[in-house]
Amino acid sequence: MAAKGSGLQGLYAITDAALQPPGALTERVGLAIDGGARIIQYRDKSRQRRQRLAQAGALAQLCHDRGVVLLINDDVELAAACDADGVHLGRDDTAVAPARRRLGANAIIGASCYNSLERAQQAVTEGADYLAFGRFFPSQSKPEAVAAEPALLVEAKRRWALPLAAIGGITPYNAAALLHAGADMLAVIRGVFAAPDVRQAAGAYAALFARERRRRPAGNLE
């Protein structure tokens, strides 16, 4: 398991079972890591428990070997079973506090806050390790998601000393405003895993962080 809070910066690539055959998942995640992904979220909404456990276990081994953070979408028990680094929780999932009790103090727990600073405050109070906001742009993965503005990241960064993830329709061409507003992570699904060349696509996002480090004073891309 990665050190507490380590690596919560950079490209945050989220898998989608519809974007590749099951047998290709680990290989494609490996390509995303080759391209510069620093956080992987395993996201599979199916009820195929055995397949999900096998896939999550394979990704946990891959990510641990490569020094990359693995988080499990929604499923606290799956995160515990596969020895993931933690879990990402949405509005309709287990709350942060019981997830913390189940996974322990060293687990990384992130919370979807959508466009709500009030929800973010609740997550902070319960002990979340990072906050995710969005969607910031129209999204094919979640077309009905509520819209958020970059100013939300500015205010969240002012209020809380936690890493921030931005999500929703993010491309290498529209992401700069989110990084400038304070996003530490860019969470991407289709922009990476729907691309014909996963490694190249991930590299285009990773390059944004290298440019942002040169733009910001040293130590300010947290």
FIKOLZA-1660 file (N, C-alpha, C; in steps of 0.1 Angstrom, whole numbers, plus 5000, padded with zeros to 4 digits):
% residues 222
   i   px   py   pz ch aa at
   1 5008 4988 5000  A  M  N
   1 5000 5000 5000  A  M CA
   1 5009 5012 5000  A  M  C
   2 5005 5023 4992  A  A  N
   2 5013 5035 4991  A  A CA
   2 5012 5042 5004  A  A  C
   3 5022 5051 5007  A  A  N
   3 5022 5059 5019  A  A CA
   3 5010 5068 5019  A  A  C
   4 5005 5071 5031  A  K  N
   4 4993 5079 5032  A  K CA
   4 4994 5092 5025  A  K  C
   5 4985 5094 5015  A  G  N
   5 4984 5107 5008  A  G CA
   5 4995 5108 4997  A  G  C
   6 5003 5099 4995  A  S  N
   6 5014 5100 4986  A  S CA
   6 5008 5099 4972  A  S  C
   7 5014 5107 4962  A  G  N
   7 5010 5106 4948  A  G CA
   7 4997 5113 4945  A  G  C
   8 4991 5121 4953  A  L  N
   8 4978 5127 4950  A  L CA
   8 4980 5139 4942  A  L  C
   9 4986 5137 4930  A  Q  N
   9 4989 5148 4921  A  Q CA
   9 4991 5142 4907  A  Q  C
  10 4986 5149 4897  A  G  N
  10 4988 5144 4884  A  G CA
  10 4976 5138 4877  A  G  C
  11 4979 5131 4867  A  L  N
  11 4968 5124 4859  A  L CA
  11 4961 5113 4868  A  L  C
  12 4948 5114 4869  A  Y  N
  12 4940 5104 4877  A  Y CA
  12 4931 5097 4867  A  Y  C
  13 4936 5085 4862  A  A  N
  13 4929 5078 4852  A  A CA
  13 4919 5068 4857  A  A  C
  14 4907 5069 4852  A  I  N
  14 4896 5061 4857  A  I CA
  14 4891 5051 4847  A  I  C
  15 4891 5039 4851  A  T  N
  15 4888 5028 4841  A  T CA
  15 4872 5028 4839  A  T  C
  16 4869 5022 4827  A  D  N
  16 4855 5020 4824  A  D CA
  16 4854 5007 4817  A  D  C
  17 4846 4998 4822  A  A  N
  17 4845 4984 4817  A  A CA
  17 4840 4984 4802  A  A  C
  18 4833 4994 4798  A  A  N
  18 4828 4995 4784  A  A CA
  18 4838 4998 4774  A  A  C
  19 4850 5003 4778  A  L  N
  19 4860 5008 4769  A  L CA
  19 4870 4998 4765  A  L  C
  20 4870 4986 4770  A  Q  N
  20 4879 4976 4766  A  Q CA
  20 4874 4962 4770  A  Q  C
  21 4878 4951 4763  A  P  N
  21 4875 4938 4767  A  P CA
  21 4881 4935 4781  A  P  C
  22 4875 4927 4790  A  P  N
  22 4880 4925 4803  A  P CA
  22 4894 4920 4803  A  P  C
  23 4898 4912 4794  A  G  N
  23 4912 4907 4794  A  G CA
  23 4923 4918 4790  A  G  C
  24 4918 4929 4785  A  A  N
  24 4928 4940 4781  A  A CA
  24 4929 4950 4792  A  A  C
  25 4922 4950 4803  A  L  N
  25 4922 4960 4813  A  L CA
  25 4936 4963 4819  A  L  C
  26 4942 4953 4824  A  T  N
  26 4955 4955 4830  A  T CA
  26 4965 4960 4821  A  T  C
  27 4966 4955 4809  A  E  N
  27 4975 4960 4799  A  E CA
  27 4973 4975 4796  A  E  C
  28 4960 4979 4794  A  R  N
  28 4957 4993 4791  A  R CA
  28 4960 5002 4803  A  R  C
  29 4958 4997 4815  A  V  N
  29 4961 5005 4826  A  V CA
  29 4977 5007 4827  A  V  C
  30 4984 4996 4824  A  G  N
  30 4998 4997 4823  A  G CA
  30 5003 5008 4813  A  G  C
  31 4996 5008 4802  A  L  N
  31 5000 5019 4792  A  L CA
  31 4997 5033 4797  A  L  C
  32 4986 5034 4804  A  A  N
  32 4983 5047 4810  A  A CA
  32 4994 5051 4820  A  A  C
  33 4998 5042 4828  A  I  N
  33 5009 5045 4837  A  I CA
  33 5022 5048 4830  A  I  C
  34 5025 5041 4819  A  D  N
  34 5036 5044 4811  A  D CA
  34 5036 5058 4806  A  D  C
  35 5024 5063 4803  A  G  N
  35 5022 5076 4798  A  G CA
  35 5022 5087 4808  A  G  C
  36 5022 5083 4821  A  G  N
  36 5023 5093 4832  A  G CA
  36 5012 5094 4842  A  G  C
  37 5002 5084 4841  A  A  N
  37 4991 5084 4851  A  A CA
  37 4997 5081 4865  A  A  C
  38 4993 5089 4875  A  R  N
  38 4999 5087 4888  A  R CA
  38 4988 5081 4898  A  R  C
  39 4976 5082 4894  A  I  N
  39 4965 5076 4902  A  I CA
  39 4956 5068 4893  A  I  C
  40 4952 5056 4897  A  I  N
  40 4943 5048 4889  A  I CA
  40 4931 5046 4898  A  I  C
  41 4919 5048 4892  A  Q  N
  41 4907 5044 4899  A  Q CA
  41 4900 5032 4891  A  Q  C
  42 4898 5021 4898  A  Y  N
  42 4891 5010 4892  A  Y CA
  42 4876 5012 4893  A  Y  C
  43 4869 5014 4882  A  R  N
  43 4855 5017 4882  A  R CA
  43 4848 5007 4873  A  R  C
  44 4840 4998 4879  A  D  N
  44 4832 4988 4872  A  D CA
  44 4819 4986 4880  A  D  C
  45 4808 4991 4873  A  K  N
  45 4795 4991 4880  A  K CA
  45 4788 4977 4879  A  K  C
  46 4794 4967 4872  A  S  N
  46 4787 4955 4871  A  S CA
  46 4786 4947 4884  A  S  C
  47 4778 4937 4884  A  R  N
  47 4776 4928 4896  A  R CA
  47 4784 4916 4895  A  R  C
  48 4794 4915 4886  A  Q  N
  48 4802 4903 4884  A  Q CA
  48 4813 4903 4895  A  Q  C
  49 4810 4899 4907  A  R  N
  49 4819 4900 4918  A  R CA
  49 4832 4893 4916  A  R  C
  50 4832 4881 4911  A  R  N
  50 4844 4874 4909  A  R CA
  50 4853 4880 4899  A  R  C
  51 4848 4885 4888  A  Q  N
  51 4856 4892 4878  A  Q CA
  51 4862 4905 4884  A  Q  C
  52 4853 4912 4891  A  R  N
  52 4858 4925 4897  A  R CA
  52 4869 4923 4907  A  R  C
  53 4868 4912 4915  A  L  N
  53 4879 4910 4924  A  L CA
  53 4892 4906 4917  A  L  C
  54 4891 4898 4907  A  A  N
  54 4903 4894 4899  A  A CA
  54 4909 4906 4893  A  A  C
  55 4901 4914 4886  A  Q  N
  55 4906 4926 4880  A  Q CA
  55 4913 4936 4890  A  Q  C
  56 4905 4938 4901  A  A  N
  56 4911 4948 4911  A  A CA
  56 4924 4942 4917  A  A  C
  57 4924 4929 4919  A  G  N
  57 4937 4923 4924  A  G CA
  57 4948 4925 4915  A  G  C
  58 4946 4923 4902  A  A  N
  58 4956 4924 4892  A  A CA
  58 4961 4939 4891  A  A  C
  59 4952 4948 4892  A  L  N
  59 4955 4962 4892  A  L CA
  59 4963 4966 4904  A  L  C
  60 4959 4961 4916  A  A  N
  60 4966 4964 4928  A  A CA
  60 4981 4960 4927  A  A  C
  61 4983 4948 4922  A  Q  N
  61 4997 4943 4920  A  Q CA
  61 5005 4952 4910  A  Q  C
  62 4998 4955 4899  A  L  N
  62 5005 4964 4889  A  L CA
  62 5008 4978 4895  A  L  C
  63 4998 4984 4902  A  C  N
  63 5000 4997 4907  A  C CA
  63 5011 4997 4918  A  C  C
  64 5010 4988 4927  A  H  N
  64 5020 4987 4938  A  H CA
  64 5034 4985 4932  A  H  C
  65 5035 4977 4922  A  D  N
  65 5048 4975 4915  A  D CA
  65 5054 4987 4909  A  D  C
  66 5045 4995 4904  A  R  N
  66 5049 5007 4896  A  R CA
  66 5049 5020 4905  A  R  C
  67 5045 5019 4918  A  G  N
  67 5045 5031 4926  A  G CA
  67 5034 5040 4923  A  G  C
  68 5022 5035 4919  A  V  N
  68 5011 5043 4915  A  V CA
  68 5000 5040 4925  A  V  C
  69 4992 5050 4928  A  V  N
  69 4980 5048 4938  A  V CA
  69 4969 5041 4930  A  V  C
  70 4963 5031 4937  A  L  N
  70 4951 5025 4932  A  L CA
  70 4939 5028 4941  A  L  C
  71 4929 5033 4936  A  L  N
  71 4916 5035 4944  A  L CA
  71 4905 5027 4937  A  L  C
  72 4896 5023 4945  A  I  N
  72 4884 5016 4941  A  I CA
  72 4872 5025 4941  A  I  C
  73 4865 5025 4930  A  N  N
  73 4853 5033 4930  A  N CA
  73 4841 5027 4938  A  N  C
  74 4836 5034 4948  A  D  N
  74 4824 5030 4955  A  D CA
  74 4825 5019 4965  A  D  C
  75 4833 5009 4962  A  D  N
  75 4832 4996 4969  A  D CA
  75 4842 4994 4980  A  D  C
  76 4839 4997 4992  A  V  N
  76 4848 4997 5003  A  V CA
  76 4853 4982 5006  A  V  C
  77 4844 4973 5005  A  E  N
  77 4848 4959 5007  A  E CA
  77 4858 4954 4996  A  E  C
  78 4856 4958 4984  A  L  N
  78 4865 4954 4973  A  L CA
  78 4878 4960 4976  A  L  C
  79 4879 4972 4980  A  A  N
  79 4891 4979 4983  A  A CA
  79 4899 4972 4994  A  A  C
  80 4892 4967 5004  A  A  N
  80 4898 4960 5015  A  A CA
  80 4903 4946 5009  A  A  C
  81 4895 4939 5001  A  A  N
  81 4898 4926 4997  A  A CA
  81 4911 4926 4988  A  A  C
  82 4912 4936 4979  A  C  N
  82 4923 4936 4970  A  C CA
  82 4936 4944 4974  A  C  C
  83 4935 4949 4986  A  D  N
  83 4946 4957 4992  A  D CA
  83 4949 4969 4984  A  D  C
  84 4939 4976 4979  A  A  N
  84 4940 4989 4972  A  A CA
  84 4945 4999 4982  A  A  C
  85 4949 5010 4977  A  D  N
  85 4954 5021 4985  A  D CA
  85 4942 5029 4992  A  D  C
  86 4930 5027 4986  A  G  N
  86 4919 5034 4992  A  G CA
  86 4907 5033 4983  A  G  C
  87 4897 5042 4985  A  V  N
  87 4884 5042 4978  A  V CA
  87 4880 5056 4975  A  V  C
  88 4872 5057 4964  A  H  N
  88 4866 5069 4961  A  H CA
  88 4851 5068 4962  A  H  C
  89 4844 5077 4969  A  L  N
  89 4830 5076 4973  A  L CA
  89 4822 5087 4967  A  L  C
  90 4810 5084 4962  A  G  N
  90 4801 5093 4956  A  G CA
  90 4789 5096 4966  A  G  C
  91 4780 5103 4961  A  R  N
  91 4768 5108 4969  A  R CA
  91 4760 5096 4975  A  R  C
  92 4759 5085 4967  A  D  N
  92 4750 5074 4970  A  D CA
  92 4758 5062 4976  A  D  C
  93 4771 5064 4979  A  D  N
  93 4779 5054 4984  A  D CA
  93 4780 5054 4999  A  D  C
  94 4788 5045 5005  A  T  N
  94 4792 5046 5019  A  T CA
  94 4797 5060 5022  A  T  C
  95 4794 5065 5034  A  A  N
  95 4800 5078 5038  A  A CA
  95 4814 5076 5042  A  A  C
  96 4821 5087 5043  A  V  N
  96 4836 5087 5046  A  V CA
  96 4839 5081 5059  A  V  C
  97 4831 5084 5069  A  A  N
  97 4834 5080 5083  A  A CA
  97 4834 5064 5084  A  A  C
  98 4823 5058 5080  A  P  N
  98 4824 5043 5081  A  P CA
  98 4834 5037 5072  A  P  C
  99 4837 5043 5060  A  A  N
  99 4847 5038 5051  A  A CA
  99 4861 5038 5059  A  A  C
 100 4863 5049 5066  A  R  N
 100 4875 5051 5073  A  R CA
 100 4876 5040 5084  A  R  C
 101 4866 5037 5091  A  R  N
 101 4866 5027 5101  A  R CA
 101 4869 5013 5095  A  R  C
 102 4864 5011 5084  A  R  N
 102 4866 4998 5077  A  R CA
 102 4880 4996 5072  A  R  C
 103 4885 5007 5065  A  L  N
 103 4898 5006 5058  A  L CA
 103 4910 5010 5066  A  L  C
 104 4908 5018 5077  A  G  N
 104 4919 5022 5086  A  G CA
 104 4924 5035 5083  A  G  C
 105 4933 5040 5092  A  A  N
 105 4938 5053 5091  A  A CA
 105 4947 5056 5079  A  A  C
 106 4953 5045 5074  A  N  N
 106 4963 5047 5063  A  N CA
 106 4957 5047 5049  A  N  C
 107 4944 5044 5048  A  A  N
 107 4937 5043 5035  A  A CA
 107 4935 5057 5030  A  A  C
 108 4935 5059 5017  A  I  N
 108 4932 5071 5010  A  I CA
 108 4918 5071 5007  A  I  C
 109 4910 5081 5011  A  I  N
 109 4896 5082 5009  A  I CA
 109 4893 5095 5002  A  I  C
 110 4887 5094 4990  A  G  N
 110 4883 5106 4983  A  G CA
 110 4868 5107 4982  A  G  C
 111 4863 5119 4981  A  A  N
 111 4848 5121 4981  A  A CA
 111 4845 5130 4969  A  A  C
 112 4834 5126 4962  A  S  N
 112 4829 5134 4951  A  S CA
 112 4820 5145 4958  A  S  C
 113 4823 5158 4954  A  C  N
 113 4816 5169 4960  A  C CA
 113 4808 5177 4949  A  C  C
 114 4809 5172 4937  A  Y  N
 114 4801 5178 4926  A  Y CA
 114 4803 5193 4925  A  Y  C
 115 4793 5201 4928  A  N  N
 115 4795 5216 4928  A  N CA
 115 4792 5222 4941  A  N  C
 116 4794 5213 4952  A  S  N
 116 4789 5217 4965  A  S CA
 116 4800 5219 4975  A  S  C
 117 4802 5231 4980  A  L  N
 117 4812 5233 4990  A  L CA
 117 4807 5228 5004  A  L  C
 118 4794 5227 5005  A  E  N
 118 4788 5221 5018  A  E CA
 118 4791 5206 5018  A  E  C
 119 4789 5199 5007  A  R  N
 119 4793 5185 5007  A  R CA
 119 4808 5183 5010  A  R  C
 120 4816 5192 5004  A  A  N
 120 4830 5192 5007  A  A CA
 120 4833 5193 5021  A  A  C
 121 4827 5203 5028  A  Q  N
 121 4829 5205 5042  A  Q CA
 121 4826 5193 5050  A  Q  C
 122 4815 5186 5047  A  Q  N
 122 4811 5174 5054  A  Q CA
 122 4822 5163 5052  A  Q  C
 123 4827 5162 5040  A  A  N
 123 4837 5152 5037  A  A CA
 123 4850 5155 5045  A  A  C
 124 4854 5167 5045  A  V  N
 124 4865 5171 5053  A  V CA
 124 4863 5168 5068  A  V  C
 125 4852 5171 5073  A  T  N
 125 4849 5169 5087  A  T CA
 125 4850 5154 5090  A  T  C
 126 4846 5145 5081  A  E  N
 126 4846 5131 5083  A  E CA
 126 4860 5125 5080  A  E  C
 127 4869 5133 5075  A  G  N
 127 4882 5128 5073  A  G CA
 127 4887 5124 5060  A  G  C
 128 4880 5129 5049  A  A  N
 128 4885 5126 5035  A  A CA
 128 4899 5131 5033  A  A  C
 129 4906 5124 5024  A  D  N
 129 4920 5128 5021  A  D CA
 129 4921 5137 5008  A  D  C
 130 4911 5137 5000  A  Y  N
 130 4910 5146 4989  A  Y CA
 130 4896 5148 4985  A  Y  C
 131 4893 5159 4977  A  L  N
 131 4880 5163 4973  A  L CA
 131 4880 5164 4958  A  L  C
 132 4869 5158 4952  A  A  N
 132 4867 5159 4938  A  A CA
 132 4855 5167 4934  A  A  C
 133 4857 5176 4925  A  F  N
 133 4847 5185 4920  A  F CA
 133 4845 5184 4905  A  F  C
 134 4832 5186 4901  A  G  N
 134 4829 5186 4887  A  G CA
 134 4816 5179 4884  A  G  C
 135 4810 5180 4872  A  R  N
 135 4818 5181 4860  A  R CA
 135 4820 5196 4855  A  R  C
 136 4832 5198 4850  A  F  N
 136 4836 5211 4845  A  F CA
 136 4833 5214 4831  A  F  C
 137 4832 5203 4823  A  F  N
 137 4828 5204 4809  A  F CA
 137 4818 5193 4805  A  F  C
 138 4811 5194 4794  A  P  N
 138 4802 5183 4791  A  P CA
 138 4809 5170 4790  A  P  C
 139 4803 5160 4796  A  S  N
 139 4809 5147 4798  A  S CA
 139 4801 5136 4791  A  S  C
 140 4807 5127 4783  A  Q  N
 140 4801 5116 4777  A  Q CA
 140 4798 5105 4788  A  Q  C
 141 4807 5104 4798  A  S  N
 141 4806 5094 4808  A  S CA
 141 4794 5097 4817  A  S  C
 142 4793 5110 4821  A  K  N
 142 4782 5114 4830  A  K CA
 142 4775 5126 4825  A  K  C
 143 4767 5124 4814  A  P  N
 143 4761 5136 4807  A  P CA
 143 4751 5144 4816  A  P  C
 144 4746 5137 4826  A  E  N
 144 4736 5144 4835  A  E CA
 144 4742 5150 4847  A  E  C
 145 4755 5149 4849  A  A  N
 145 4762 5154 4861  A  A CA
 145 4760 5170 4862  A  A  C
 146 4759 5175 4874  A  V  N
 146 4758 5189 4876  A  V CA
 146 4770 5196 4872  A  V  C
 147 4769 5208 4867  A  A  N
 147 4780 5216 4862  A  A CA
 147 4787 5223 4873  A  A  C
 148 4800 5225 4872  A  A  N
 148 4808 5233 4882  A  A CA
 148 4817 5243 4874  A  A  C
 149 4821 5253 4881  A  E  N
 149 4830 5263 4875  A  E CA
 149 4843 5263 4882  A  E  C
 150 4854 5267 4875  A  P  N
 150 4867 5267 4880  A  P CA
 150 4868 5275 4893  A  P  C
 151 4860 5285 4895  A  A  N
 151 4861 5293 4907  A  A CA
 151 4858 5285 4920  A  A  C
 152 4851 5274 4918  A  L  N
 152 4848 5265 4929  A  L CA
 152 4862 5259 4934  A  L  C
 153 4871 5256 4925  A  L  N
 153 4884 5251 4929  A  L CA
 153 4892 5261 4937  A  L  C
 154 4891 5274 4932  A  V  N
 154 4898 5285 4939  A  V CA
 154 4893 5286 4953  A  V  C
 155 4880 5285 4955  A  E  N
 155 4874 5287 4969  A  E CA
 155 4878 5275 4977  A  E  C
 156 4877 5263 4972  A  A  N
 156 4880 5251 4979  A  A CA
 156 4895 5251 4983  A  A  C
 157 4904 5255 4975  A  K  N
 157 4918 5256 4978  A  K CA
 157 4920 5266 4989  A  K  C
 158 4912 5277 4989  A  R  N
 158 4913 5287 5000  A  R CA
 158 4909 5281 5013  A  R  C
 159 4899 5273 5013  A  R  N
 159 4893 5268 5026  A  R CA
 159 4900 5256 5032  A  R  C
 160 4905 5247 5023  A  W  N
 160 4910 5234 5028  A  W CA
 160 4924 5231 5023  A  W  C
 161 4932 5226 5031  A  A  N
 161 4946 5222 5027  A  A CA
 161 4946 5207 5023  A  A  C
 162 4937 5204 5013  A  L  N
 162 4936 5190 5008  A  L CA
 162 4938 5190 4993  A  L  C
 163 4943 5179 4987  A  P  N
 163 4944 5179 4973  A  P CA
 163 4930 5179 4967  A  P  C
 164 4929 5185 4955  A  L  N
 164 4917 5186 4948  A  L CA
 164 4918 5179 4934  A  L  C
 165 4907 5172 4931  A  A  N
 165 4906 5165 4918  A  A CA
 165 4895 5172 4910  A  A  C
 166 4898 5175 4897  A  A  N
 166 4887 5180 4888  A  A CA
 166 4883 5169 4879  A  A  C
 167 4871 5168 4875  A  I  N
 167 4866 5158 4867  A  I CA
 167 4855 5163 4857  A  I  C
 168 4853 5157 4846  A  G  N
 168 4842 5160 4837  A  G CA
 168 4846 5166 4824  A  G  C
 169 4847 5158 4814  A  G  N
 169 4849 5163 4800  A  G CA
 169 4863 5170 4798  A  G  C
 170 4873 5166 4807  A  I  N
 170 4886 5173 4806  A  I CA
 170 4894 5167 4795  A  I  C
 171 4900 5176 4787  A  T  N
 171 4909 5173 4776  A  T CA
 171 4922 5180 4778  A  T  C
 172 4932 5176 4771  A  P  N
 172 4945 5184 4772  A  P CA
 172 4943 5198 4767  A  P  C
 173 4932 5202 4760  A  Y  N
 173 4931 5215 4755  A  Y CA
 173 4922 5224 4764  A  Y  C
 174 4915 5219 4773  A  N  N
 174 4907 5227 4782  A  N CA
 174 4911 5227 4797  A  N  C
 175 4921 5219 4800  A  A  N
 175 4925 5216 4814  A  A CA
 175 4933 5227 4821  A  A  C
 176 4939 5236 4813  A  A  N
 176 4948 5246 4819  A  A CA
 176 4941 5255 4829  A  A  C
 177 4928 5258 4826  A  A  N
 177 4921 5267 4835  A  A CA
 177 4919 5260 4849  A  A  C
 178 4917 5247 4849  A  L  N
 178 4915 5239 4861  A  L CA
 178 4927 5239 4869  A  L  C
 179 4939 5236 4863  A  L  N
 179 4951 5236 4870  A  L CA
 179 4954 5250 4875  A  L  C
 180 4952 5260 4868  A  H  N
 180 4954 5274 4873  A  H CA
 180 4945 5277 4885  A  H  C
 181 4933 5271 4885  A  A  N
 181 4924 5274 4896  A  A CA
 181 4927 5266 4909  A  A  C
 182 4936 5256 4907  A  G  N
 182 4940 5249 4919  A  G CA
 182 4939 5234 4919  A  G  C
 183 4935 5228 4908  A  A  N
 183 4933 5213 4907  A  A CA
 183 4947 5207 4908  A  A  C
 184 4948 5197 4917  A  D  N
 184 4960 5189 4918  A  D CA
 184 4960 5177 4910  A  D  C
 185 4948 5172 4907  A  M  N
 185 4946 5160 4899  A  M CA
 185 4936 5163 4888  A  M  C
 186 4938 5157 4876  A  L  N
 186 4928 5157 4865  A  L CA
 186 4923 5143 4864  A  L  C
 187 4910 5141 4867  A  A  N
 187 4904 5128 4866  A  A CA
 187 4898 5126 4852  A  A  C
 188 4902 5116 4846  A  V  N
 188 4898 5114 4831  A  V CA
 188 4894 5100 4829  A  V  C
 189 4884 5097 4822  A  I  N
 189 4880 5084 4818  A  I CA
 189 4882 5082 4803  A  I  C
 190 4873 5088 4795  A  R  N
 190 4874 5086 4780  A  R CA
 190 4886 5092 4774  A  R  C
 191 4890 5103 4779  A  G  N
 191 4902 5110 4773  A  G CA
 191 4914 5101 4773  A  G  C
 192 4915 5091 4782  A  V  N
 192 4926 5082 4782  A  V CA
 192 4922 5068 4776  A  V  C
 193 4911 5062 4782  A  F  N
 193 4908 5048 4779  A  F CA
 193 4900 5046 4766  A  F  C
 194 4894 5057 4761  A  A  N
 194 4888 5056 4748  A  A CA
 194 4897 5060 4736  A  A  C
 195 4909 5064 4739  A  A  N
 195 4919 5069 4729  A  A CA
 195 4924 5056 4722  A  A  C
 196 4928 5058 4709  A  P  N
 196 4934 5047 4702  A  P CA
 196 4948 5043 4707  A  P  C
 197 4955 5053 4713  A  D  N
 197 4968 5051 4718  A  D CA
 197 4967 5056 4733  A  D  C
 198 4965 5047 4742  A  V  N
 198 4963 5050 4756  A  V CA
 198 4976 5057 4762  A  V  C
 199 4987 5052 4759  A  R  N
 199 5000 5058 4764  A  R CA
 199 5002 5072 4759  A  R  C
 200 4999 5074 4747  A  Q  N
 200 5001 5088 4741  A  Q CA
 200 4991 5097 4747  A  Q  C
 201 4978 5093 4749  A  A  N
 201 4968 5101 4755  A  A CA
 201 4971 5105 4769  A  A  C
 202 4976 5095 4777  A  A  N
 202 4980 5098 4791  A  A CA
 202 4991 5108 4791  A  A  C
 203 5001 5106 4782  A  G  N
 203 5012 5115 4781  A  G CA
 203 5008 5130 4779  A  G  C
 204 4998 5132 4771  A  A  N
 204 4994 5146 4768  A  A CA
 204 4988 5152 4781  A  A  C
 205 4982 5145 4789  A  Y  N
 205 4977 5151 4802  A  Y CA
 205 4989 5153 4812  A  Y  C
 206 4998 5143 4812  A  A  N
 206 5009 5144 4821  A  A CA
 206 5018 5156 4818  A  A  C
 207 5019 5159 4805  A  A  N
 207 5027 5171 4801  A  A CA
 207 5021 5184 4806  A  A  C
 208 5008 5184 4809  A  L  N
 208 5002 5196 4814  A  L CA
 208 5008 5199 4828  A  L  C
 209 5010 5189 4836  A  F  N
 209 5015 5191 4850  A  F CA
 209 5030 5195 4849  A  F  C
 210 5037 5191 4840  A  A  N
 210 5051 5195 4839  A  A CA
 210 5051 5210 4835  A  A  C
 211 5042 5214 4827  A  R  N
 211 5042 5229 4823  A  R CA
 211 5037 5237 4835  A  R  C
 212 5027 5232 4842  A  E  N
 212 5022 5239 4854  A  E CA
 212 5033 5241 4865  A  E  C
 213 5041 5230 4867  A  R  N
 213 5052 5232 4877  A  R CA
 213 5061 5243 4873  A  R  C
 214 5064 5244 4860  A  R  N
 214 5073 5255 4856  A  R CA
 214 5066 5269 4857  A  R  C
 215 5053 5269 4856  A  R  N
 215 5046 5282 4857  A  R CA
 215 5044 5286 4872  A  R  C
 216 5042 5277 4881  A  R  N
 216 5040 5280 4895  A  R CA
 216 5053 5281 4902  A  R  C
 217 5053 5289 4913  A  P  N
 217 5065 5289 4922  A  P CA
 217 5068 5275 4927  A  P  C
 218 5080 5272 4930  A  A  N
 218 5084 5258 4935  A  A CA
 218 5076 5255 4947  A  A  C
 219 5070 5243 4947  A  G  N
 219 5063 5238 4959  A  G CA
 219 5048 5241 4959  A  G  C
 220 5043 5249 4949  A  N  N
 220 5029 5253 4949  A  N CA
 220 5020 5244 4942  A  N  C
 221 5025 5234 4935  A  L  N
 221 5016 5224 4929  A  L CA
 221 5015 5212 4938  A  L  C
 222 5006 5213 4948  A  E  N
 222 5006 5203 4959  A  E CA
 222 4998 5191 4955  A  E  C
% end
